[in-house]
Amino acid sequence: MKQYNITFEERELPFGPLHVISLGERGRGRHETLVPIDGTITPDDLITPVPIKSGKVKLVKSNSNSDWIARISCEGTYTRNSTGYISVITNDVQPATVLASGHGADGDAGRIGKWIDYLLMIPDNIVLKVKRHGGYKIPPFYLFFGNKTVMKMSEAEFDAFNDNEVTFEVLQPIHY
């Protein structure tokens, strides 16, 4: 699967160093999820998720060039009572799948506003609506995952691109 917005880092854990994708934040009112990866993966490699004993996923090299693995963060701007999330069109035959998620928050106690950080498996030719946290100050945008590229569109561009009336369903985060 192709990569979109995937960044790797090395974390020092009690049992030794581990290559991971970090989703969300650590702290009160927040949840950080670490997704392990095969240490030899580069940003140009094709990857696929495989289940591990804990029920979570690990990303390894693959030969499949269909579909996408994407990290999409809904972090926006510090705003009271706002939530960032992703929605998919409800009539898509094969919608995006949430592989892992974490969340971040605003305020010392993490109760001002919140946003979700997703790791998704997305089939080709799917549109996602991304609503970053920040309320009316930050308009949503759309991501079209084509066969070879990802196209980012504003709401006006999406309306011009799509003639049909569509409804969206919010992707629910995973809680381990």
C-alpha angles and dihedrals in degrees: 000000000000121000126237122186094340116157123182130204137178116241126194106227129178091265095045141279119332132186108230148160108234116215121190127347139290119243146063113335090009136094126209119198121194116206111197119225135192103267093229096062117117127193090259096053126104110240140191134194119244125187119247130201095270091060092252125110135253123203118231136170117282141182096218115111096184123097130008140260106210137179111208122180120197093201111140129150136324105276133150117247098002128129129197117216145151127242132196129205106266096222096055109125094219110021127193117287123222108229096176140341142190132181140221131200146197125242131039092278094039094242104111100078135335141207135193125230110206135197104200139184105215127186118225117274098028127136121215125193111216117200109186117204114263103090119231091348093076119047119212122256133202131231120204112199105205129180094274110007143031118234121203116209136183119230091262091050091049092050090052091045094050122054096181129081107249134188124211132214122206116244109236117227121237117248115200 
